[in-house]
Amino acid sequence: MVAAQVAELCLGERFRGPPASANGGYACGAIAERLGGGVEVTLRRPPPLGRPLRLQVGDGGAVVHDGDELVAEARPATVALGVPGTASPAQARAAAGRYPLYHGHPFPTCFTCGPDRAPGDGLRIFPGPMSGGDLWAAPWIPDPSVADQDGLVTPAVVWAALDCPSGFAAGVSDTTMVLGRMAARVLARPRAGTAYCLLAWRGGPAAGRRRPAGSALLGVHGGVLAVARSVWVTIPRPEPAP
């Protein structure tokens, strides 16, 4: 048995999804980044923002606690590279014009897909359905603020970019959902200021409250830079702010 290692993890306020918790993809990606990738992360409760969390790593994976509360669990996993289609930049731009939640978004300040986030603050990834199929797509030009000193987007932000498009493919515009589980495989990190496409698809039939989906980050010529699988969980729609 390998002795457990304990580290601190803090999710900044910028990376919120719902108003009081982190964007699920970013939280999963931040945990995976600490573990060197190759994991599937299951969120057991909304990841809190702005305070230290305890990341405990053992030989079988890792757990994240907020005090005594279990926030997330991670275990080794791989993600297949199969992607059921592609999207050109023009197709992605056209799909974004059909984004269903420019108005009436349950979490309008979500780091990834919130329409109330300013350019350069949120990612402003707005997936829409592609014509003639079940795929969803969105364009994305990463801002320099989410990149490292070499101009490459940080792994946790790549996970965040892959997160919300899969939710729309799973049906988040029809019923409110949050991310429950995610695994991603990053082959090449995108570069700030360069145009990319996000592609997403339904991953299979719903099982109770759970809806599987997949997503991929594509280069301008359609090459796969990253791919993810996720499970979304339906929740009651939050009450609008007074």
C-alpha positions in Angstrom: 0.0 0.0 0.0 1.3 3.4 -1.0 1.1 6.0 1.7 -1.5 8.7 1.0 -0.3 12.2 0.0 -2.2 15.2 1.0 -2.3 18.5 -0.9 -4.4 21.7 -1.0 -6.7 22.6 -3.9 -8.5 25.9 -4.2 -10.9 26.7 -7.0 -11.0 30.5 -7.8 -14.1 32.5 -8.0 -13.6 33.2 -11.7 -14.3 29.5 -12.4 -17.8 29.3 -11.1 -20.6 27.4 -12.9 -23.7 27.8 -10.7 -23.4 31.0 -8.7 -22.0 29.4 -5.5 -19.9 26.5 -6.9 -17.2 25.8 -9.5 -17.8 24.9 -13.1 -17.9 21.1 -13.0 -15.5 20.6 -15.9 -13.0 23.0 -14.4 -13.1 21.4 -11.0 -12.6 17.9 -12.5 -9.8 19.2 -14.7 -8.1 20.9 -11.7 -8.1 17.6 -9.9 -6.9 15.7 -12.9 -4.1 18.3 -13.5 -2.9 17.7 -10.0 -2.9 13.9 -10.7 -1.1 14.1 -14.0 -4.2 13.2 -16.1 -5.5 9.8 -16.9 -8.4 9.9 -14.4 -12.2 10.0 -14.3 -13.5 12.4 -11.7 -16.9 12.0 -10.0 -18.4 15.0 -8.3 -20.2 14.1 -5.1 -21.4 17.6 -4.2 -21.0 21.1 -5.8 -17.3 22.0 -5.6 -17.0 25.1 -3.4 -15.2 28.2 -4.5 -12.5 30.3 -2.9 -11.5 28.1 0.1 -8.9 25.4 0.5 -10.0 21.8 -0.2 -8.0 18.7 0.9 -6.8 16.5 -2.0 -5.7 13.1 -0.7 -3.9 10.9 -3.2 -3.4 7.1 -2.7 -2.5 4.2 -4.9 -6.1 3.7 -6.1 -6.9 7.3 -7.0 -7.8 10.3 -5.0 -10.5 12.0 -2.9 -11.2 15.7 -2.3 -12.8 16.9 0.9 -14.2 20.2 2.1 -13.7 19.7 5.8 -15.5 16.4 6.5 -17.6 16.6 3.3 -16.6 14.5 0.3 -16.5 16.7 -2.8 -15.0 14.4 -5.4 -13.4 11.1 -6.2 -10.9 10.3 -8.9 -9.8 6.9 -10.3 -7.6 5.9 -13.2 -9.3 5.9 -16.6 -8.7 6.2 -20.3 -10.9 7.8 -22.9 -11.3 6.4 -26.4 -10.4 8.8 -29.3 -13.5 8.0 -31.4 -15.4 11.1 -32.5 -18.6 10.7 -34.5 -18.2 13.6 -36.8 -16.5 16.9 -37.4 -17.3 20.6 -37.7 -15.7 23.3 -39.8 -15.2 26.8 -38.4 -18.2 28.0 -40.5 -20.4 25.2 -39.3 -19.4 25.9 -35.7 -20.2 29.6 -36.1 -23.6 28.8 -37.6 -24.4 26.4 -34.8 -23.5 29.0 -32.2 -26.2 31.2 -33.7 -28.7 28.6 -32.6 -27.4 28.5 -29.0 -30.7 28.0 -27.0 -29.7 29.8 -23.8 -28.7 33.3 -24.7 -31.8 34.1 -22.7 -33.2 32.1 -19.8 -29.9 30.4 -18.9 -30.2 28.8 -15.4 -26.6 29.7 -14.7 -25.9 32.8 -16.8 -22.5 33.5 -15.2 -21.1 30.0 -15.9 -17.4 30.2 -16.7 -17.8 28.1 -19.9 -21.2 28.9 -21.4 -22.6 31.8 -19.5 -23.9 34.6 -21.7 -23.4 37.2 -18.9 -19.6 36.6 -18.7 -17.6 39.3 -20.4 -15.2 38.5 -23.2 -11.8 37.8 -21.7 -13.4 36.6 -18.4 -15.6 33.7 -19.3 -14.9 31.3 -22.1 -18.1 32.3 -23.9 -18.5 28.9 -25.6 -22.1 28.8 -27.0 -22.9 25.4 -28.4 -25.8 25.0 -30.9 -27.2 22.1 -32.8 -25.7 21.4 -36.2 -27.9 21.1 -39.2 -28.9 17.6 -40.3 -27.8 15.5 -37.3 -27.5 15.1 -33.5 -24.1 16.9 -33.1 -23.6 20.2 -31.3 -20.8 22.6 -32.1 -19.3 25.9 -31.1 -16.3 28.1 -32.0 -13.7 29.1 -29.5 -10.7 31.4 -29.4 -9.0 31.0 -26.0 -8.1 34.2 -24.3 -4.5 34.8 -23.1 -5.7 34.9 -19.5 -6.4 31.2 -19.5 -2.9 30.3 -20.9 0.5 29.7 -19.3 3.7 31.6 -20.1 4.1 29.6 -23.3 0.7 30.6 -24.6 -0.9 27.2 -24.1 -4.3 26.8 -22.4 -4.0 25.2 -19.0 -5.3 21.6 -18.7 -8.1 22.5 -16.3 -9.5 25.1 -18.7 -9.4 22.6 -21.5 -11.6 20.3 -19.4 -13.9 23.3 -18.8 -14.2 23.9 -22.5 -15.1 20.3 -23.1 -17.7 20.3 -20.2 -20.7 22.4 -21.2 -20.9 21.4 -24.9 -21.5 17.8 -23.8 -24.3 19.0 -21.5 -26.1 20.6 -24.4 -25.8 17.4 -26.4 -27.2 15.6 -23.4 -30.2 17.9 -23.2 -29.4 20.7 -20.8 -31.4 23.2 -22.7 -34.5 21.1 -22.1 -34.0 20.2 -18.5 -31.6 21.6 -15.9 -28.6 19.4 -15.3 -25.1 19.6 -13.7 -22.0 17.6 -14.4 -21.7 14.4 -12.3 -18.7 12.6 -13.8 -16.1 13.4 -16.4 -12.9 11.9 -17.9 -10.8 13.7 -20.6 -7.8 12.9 -22.7 -5.8 15.9 -23.8 -3.5 15.2 -26.8 -2.4 18.7 -27.4 -3.2 21.9 -25.5 -4.7 24.7 -27.6 -3.0 28.0 -28.0 -4.4 31.4 -26.9 -5.6 33.5 -29.8 -6.1 30.6 -32.2 -9.5 29.5 -33.5 -10.8 26.1 -32.5 -14.1 24.2 -32.6 -15.9 22.2 -29.8 -18.0 19.2 -30.9 -20.4 17.3 -28.7 -22.8 14.4 -28.9 -25.2 12.3 -26.9 -23.4 9.3 -25.4 -26.3 6.9 -25.1 -29.8 6.6 -23.5 -30.6 8.2 -20.3 -30.6 6.1 -17.1 -32.8 7.7 -14.5 -31.5 11.1 -13.8 -28.2 10.4 -15.6 -27.5 11.3 -19.2 -24.2 10.4 -20.9 -22.5 12.5 -23.5 -19.2 13.1 -25.3 -17.2 16.1 -26.5 -14.1 16.9 -28.4 -11.8 19.9 -29.1 -10.9 20.2 -32.8 -8.3 22.2 -34.6 -9.2 24.4 -37.5 -8.6 21.5 -40.0 -10.6 19.0 -37.9 -7.8 17.2 -36.0 -8.7 16.0 -32.5 -6.8 17.9 -29.7 -8.8 16.6 -26.8 -11.8 14.3 -26.1 -14.0 13.7 -23.1 -16.8 11.6 -21.9 -19.2 12.8 -19.2 -22.3 12.0 -17.3 -24.8 14.7 -16.5 -27.4 14.6 -13.7 -30.8 16.3 -13.8 -31.7 18.6 -11.0 -34.7 20.9 -10.1 -34.4 24.2 -12.0 -33.1 26.9 -9.6 -35.4 29.8 -8.7 -34.7 33.0 -10.5 -32.8 35.7 -8.5 -35.1 38.3 -6.9 
